[in-house]
Structures are given as structure tokens and as C-alpha cells.
Amino acid sequence: MKQGILEGLLFVTGEDGLILEDIEKLLEVSKEEALDLINEYKISLEDEKRGLKLVYLGNKYKLTTKEEHKSYYELLVDKVVSSTLSQSALEVLAIIAYNNPITVGGIDEIRGVSSRDMVRKLLFRGLIDVAGKSDLPGKPMLYKITDKFLDYFNLSSIDELPKIEMPQEMGDEEKDLFMSKYKESE
């Protein structure tokens, strides 16, 4: 019976999904019982007669369709171009993901162009959120990625982001350029 309730709860919450603590509270079960129910339900969905699967993305359990049926769903739904992210949106998301939390000024400094409008668009889409205020003058907002970001990129946690290799040392030419840019004029 509780497995059926779990299925209904997951269906009703849709792409928002449920965190483990919500499942425990709603079903009035212990953490172990909730994990057992989730595992049993996940196994039951593995049957080839089923069209859904249970996934853990963005710190939440969600129902999704099976990849092997994708071609049928594509026949039903036209691909919406506006749902894809632009290159500038991806740049801003990457900067926030790897530097989070970060201010718009910090993003602008890395990109070399204004990112304020893109940050607004990403906030609207729910891919980023306000993480507080910086201690910098003017107390600018700090931004972080959201669970929706993790879901969009099919990540369980931020730890799954690809590692970025940084150069070991700057060459003399780069050091001179850096120092000349920030050296006080006499």
C-alpha cells in the first residue's frame, strides 16, 4: 500500500520530486523504511512493461521516462528551441557552478562582458538562486546553482561536475602582463 502512495506522491510532485525527508514524513516511516520502499519501487519499475523509472537527481527522487522509449516521446512533442540554453547562458552557469557563490560583478570580471540580464534569465528559469549578500561594498547579491540545475544537467551533486585543470605556473610573459596591469602608476 505504501509503495502505491509513494508512486502517487512522486507523480503529483512531477519534476519537483521529493527529498528523502519528505518521503519519511509523508509516509510516516523511518529513514530505513523509506529507503527500502524507494528501492522496491525502483526495482518494480525496471520491468520492461513499465514506461517510467525512478531517478535520484538534484538531491530528490523523481519519476522520469525510460531512455529506450525516447523516440516515441519525440514523435509526440515538438522540440522547443527556446528550452535550450544559449552559449552565454552556459558560460554564466559554468562560472556560477565552479565559483559558487559569486556576484554578478565576479561573473562579469571572468567573462569580460555584462552578465546582469543573463543572470535574471537564469533566475527566472530556476537554474540559479540567490545565496545571500556579499561583504563587498554595496552588499551585492551572491548567486548559486539550484537543484533544478543539477536535474537539467543530469547530476546528482555538484561534485559530479568535470574537474578543471589549472595551469601550474604562469610564464614570465604572463607574469609581466599581469604585473603591468595591476602595477600602480608612478
GITAGI-V397956 format. One record per residue. N is the residue number from 0. RES is the residue in one small letter. PHI is phi in whole degrees, -180 to 180 (none if undefined). D_FIRST is the distance of its C-alpha to the first C-alpha in Angstrom with 1 decimal. Layout:
[[N/RES/PHI/D_FIRST] [N/RES/PHI/D_FIRST]]
This chain:
[[0/m/none/0.0] [1/k/-67/3.8] [2/q/-66/5.4] [3/g/-66/5.3] [4/i/-66/6.5] [5/l/-58/8.8] [6/e/-60/10.0] [7/g/-63/10.9] [8/l/-63/12.6] [9/l/-66/14.5] [10/f/-66/15.5] [11/v/-65/16.8] [12/t/-77/18.7] [13/g/55/20.3] [14/e/-72/23.2] [15/d/-70/23.0] [16/g/67/19.9] [17/l/-133/18.4] [18/i/-83/20.0] [19/l/-57/18.3] [20/e/-62/19.3] [21/d/-64/17.6] [22/i/-62/14.2] [23/e/-59/14.9] [24/k/-67/16.0] [25/l/-66/13.5] [26/l/-93/10.4] [27/e/53/12.9] [28/v/-131/12.9] [29/s/-75/16.1] [30/k/-59/17.5] [31/e/-63/17.0] [32/e/-64/13.3] [33/a/-63/13.1] [34/l/-64/15.5] [35/d/-64/13.6] [36/l/-60/10.4] [37/i/-61/13.0] [38/n/-65/14.9] [39/e/-62/12.3] [40/y/-66/11.4] [41/k/-60/15.2] [42/i/-64/16.0] [43/s/-64/13.9] [44/l/-78/15.9] [45/e/-73/19.1] [46/d/-59/19.2] [47/e/-64/22.3] [48/k/-79/20.7] [49/r/-96/18.7] [50/g/-104/20.7] [51/l/-117/19.1] [52/k/-141/19.0] [53/l/-101/17.8] [54/v/-125/20.9] [55/y/-116/22.1] [56/l/-134/25.1] [57/g/59/27.0] [58/n/66/25.0] [59/k/-136/21.8] [60/y/-92/18.8] [61/k/-142/19.1] [62/l/-91/18.3] [63/t/-136/21.5] [64/t/-82/23.0] [65/k/-78/24.3] [66/e/-58/28.0] [67/e/-66/28.9] [68/h/-103/28.2] [69/k/-53/30.3] [70/s/-61/33.3] [71/y/-71/31.3] [72/y/-68/30.1] [73/e/-65/33.7] [74/l/-66/34.9] [75/l/-79/32.7] [76/v/-116/33.6] [77/d/-71/37.1] [78/k/-71/37.6] [79/v/-96/38.5] [80/v/-61/41.4] [81/s/-67/41.0] [82/s/-81/37.7] [83/t/-84/39.6] [84/l/-96/41.3] [85/s/-74/45.1] [86/q/-60/47.1] [87/s/-67/47.9] [88/a/-64/44.3] [89/l/-63/43.5] [90/e/-61/46.5] [91/v/-64/45.4] [92/l/-61/41.8] [93/a/-63/43.2] [94/i/-62/45.6] [95/i/-67/42.9] [96/a/-61/40.5] [97/y/-86/43.2] [98/n/-124/44.9] [99/n/-75/42.2] [100/p/-85/42.9] [101/i/-149/46.0] [102/t/-88/48.1] [103/v/-60/49.2] [104/g/-60/52.7] [105/g/-65/51.4] [106/i/-65/49.9] [107/d/-59/53.1] [108/e/-63/55.2] [109/i/-71/53.3] [110/r/-78/53.3] [111/g/84/56.7] [112/v/-141/55.7] [113/s/-67/54.0] [114/s/-120/50.2] [115/r/-56/49.6] [116/d/-65/48.6] [117/m/-66/46.3] [118/v/-61/44.6] [119/r/-60/44.0] [120/k/-64/42.5] [121/l/-69/40.2] [122/l/-62/39.2] [123/f/-60/38.4] [124/r/-77/36.2] [125/g/82/34.3] [126/l/-82/35.4] [127/i/-132/37.4] [128/d/-149/37.4] [129/v/-75/39.8] [130/a/-108/39.8] [131/g/131/42.4] [132/k/-121/46.2] [133/s/-77/48.8] [134/d/-85/51.6] [135/l/-66/54.1] [136/p/-55/56.6] [137/g/88/55.0] [138/k/49/51.6] [139/p/-66/50.1] [140/m/-67/46.3] [141/l/-103/44.6] [142/y/-120/42.0] [143/k/-138/39.1] [144/i/-79/36.6] [145/t/-114/33.0] [146/d/-63/29.6] [147/k/-64/30.1] [148/f/-60/33.2] [149/l/-59/31.3] [150/d/-63/28.8] [151/y/-59/31.7] [152/f/-98/33.4] [153/n/59/30.3] [154/l/-116/30.9] [155/s/-81/28.5] [156/s/-154/31.2] [157/i/-65/34.9] [158/d/-64/35.9] [159/e/-84/35.3] [160/l/-62/38.2] [161/p/-60/41.1] [162/k/-76/43.7] [163/i/-106/47.0] [164/e/-84/50.2] [165/m/-99/52.9] [166/p/-61/56.6] [167/q/-63/58.0] [168/e/-142/61.2] [169/m/-81/62.9] [170/g/-72/66.2] [171/d/-57/69.4] [172/e/-62/69.6] [173/e/-66/66.1] [174/k/-62/67.1] [175/d/-62/70.3] [176/l/-64/68.5] [177/f/-62/65.9] [178/m/-66/68.6] [179/s/-68/70.9] [180/k/-71/68.1] [181/y/-108/67.4] [182/k/-76/70.9] [183/e/-67/72.7] [184/s/-77/75.6] [185/e/-93/78.9]]
